[in-house]
Amino acid sequence: MGRDERDALKIGVIGCGNISTTYLRNAGLFAGVAMVACADLMPEMAKLRADEFGLRAVGIDALLADPEIDLVLNLTIPAAHHAVSLSALSAGKHVFTEKPLATSHAEGRHLVEEAGRRGLLIGSAPDTFLGAAGRRARRLVDEGAIGKPVAGTAFMMGRGMEHWHPNPQFYYQPGGGPVLDMGPYYLTMLVNLLGPVASVSALSARGQDERLITAEGPFQNTRFTVGTPTTLLSLLRFRSGAVVTFGASWDVFRHSNMPIELHGTEGSLRLPDPDTFGGVVGLSHRGADWADHDTQGDLYGARNWPYAAPDRANYRMIGVADLARALRDGSRPRASGALALHVLEIMEAILASGEAGATIGLAGEIERPEALGDGDAAALLADRA
Ligand SMILES: NC(=O)c1ccc[n+]([C@@H]2O[C@H](COP(=O)([O-])OP(=O)(O)OC[C@H]3O[C@@H](n4cnc5c(N)ncnc54)[C@H](O)[C@@H]3O)[C@@H](O)[C@H]2O)c1
């Protein structure tokens, strides 16, 4: 074992489902992190991943008790995030969790407070805002390319899951819905660019009371009852004074809205899908034609992918590598629990406002994460010389 590997943050994965393959595959791209063991409620899933990626498959309790493991990467389902992260913190491990941080603001706050009390770090997905497109947008905003941000729009719209997902019912129950499922990508990007949100007002709708599963699988051609709003249109007032419309819907067959546009006193900025790490960032200075920059060729854009170029750049793990760096130099992780907690607070307020029709003020006072420069990003990569 070389010096770099000995010094690396040792990671144990809990939750060996779908997304775990992306994290396990990407870990080798980054410096200062080493995947060593994995566990799952279903031991055969842990065994499968362990064999695929050369790790130790262990029981959950054994992973938590293992003194070699510094950080637990929580890739379980959202309903289990709080319990699994809490047991990891209680075992003295740092945590990085998939989104959302927890399914309620109260549980999310509990985790952030518990980590603070124990002197441990907690980080959370999404880390897409640290990709090439998010970095470029942040630099442009910070340099004043659009002046003072005044207004914006963000839209996540689609027709839902039942035409491709064999088991989509859970997406349409309380704890699911388009805001909790996809909101973290849009809202984390917006908070990284504009700072914290001060108040939220929203309206909600439900296109269908029942949905028909057309995807192949055991439930094909069966119907299920929709238990949560499937369209939420919200107005976000940022503490900076900027106001942004955020729409999240699974009632839309086709649309022409950009994922995110921001308009300031000097110009406009448009961003690609914030669920990706690369894509085209466009800037218009005082009404000039869009100057588009394709970040796909930049560091962490799809074309730099060292294996096979995926159609959507996917560098999940950059947030974990940044947290490992924060532990080494005593600074704060960028994809932090505090940021994810504020995003959870916004999402909970959108849902509550959609129910009640009233404006909801938010208490969250967070600072934007420190900007990640291209050089900082390069320093997170493993030396593949
Ligand atoms: N699948 C994706 O494309 C994707 C993309 C981005 C984010 N995510 C997020 O990643 C997380 C996991 O999603 P997924 O698609 O991999 O789900 P999945 O259902 O495929 O895998 C989850 C795994 O966690 C295990 N698990 C559940 N509860 C557990 C517990 N209490 N202790 C130990 N193991 C437990 C399950 O047995 C399963 O193997 C979710 O939070 C999701 O929002 C998924």
The ligand as a Gaussian input file, in Angstrom:
#p B3LYP/6-31G(d) Opt

LIG

0 1
 N      -30.632000       5.630000      -8.493000
 C      -30.252000       6.819000      -8.879000
 O      -30.066000       7.089000     -10.076000
 C      -30.015000       7.911000      -7.867000
 C      -29.457000       9.118000      -8.327000
 C      -29.165000      10.107000      -7.411000
 C      -29.448000       9.909000      -6.082000
 N      -30.027000       8.746000      -5.642000
 C      -30.297000       8.616000      -4.206000
 O      -29.527000       7.528000      -3.709000
 C      -30.209000       6.879000      -2.644000
 C      -30.327000       5.415000      -2.973000
 O      -31.022000       5.256000      -4.190000
 P      -30.918000       3.905000      -5.050000
 O      -31.569000       4.192000      -6.344000
 O      -29.510000       3.391000      -5.027000
 O      -31.871000       2.958000      -4.176000
 P      -31.905000       1.364000      -4.157000
 O      -33.226000       0.987000      -3.608000
 O      -31.452000       0.799000      -5.461000
 O      -30.748000       0.969000      -3.073000
 C      -30.852000       1.238000      -1.706000
 C      -30.140000       0.118000      -0.943000
 O      -30.146000       0.459000       0.441000
 C      -30.462000      -0.702000       1.201000
 N      -31.061000      -0.270000       2.455000
 C      -32.278000       0.296000       2.649000
 N      -32.445000       0.589000       3.951000
 C      -31.315000       0.219000       4.579000
 C      -30.878000       0.276000       5.934000
 N      -31.659000       0.772000       6.906000
 N      -29.647000      -0.184000       6.232000
 C      -28.844000      -0.708000       5.259000
 N      -29.199000      -0.791000       3.958000
 C      -30.426000      -0.326000       3.625000
 C      -31.404000      -1.488000       0.303000
 O      -31.410000      -2.871000       0.673000
 C      -30.823000      -1.237000      -1.078000
 O      -29.879000      -2.228000      -1.446000
 C      -31.549000       7.614000      -2.510000
 O      -31.448000       8.561000      -1.483000
 C      -31.730000       8.313000      -3.855000
 O      -32.469000       9.502000      -3.713000
 C      -30.282000       7.739000      -6.514000

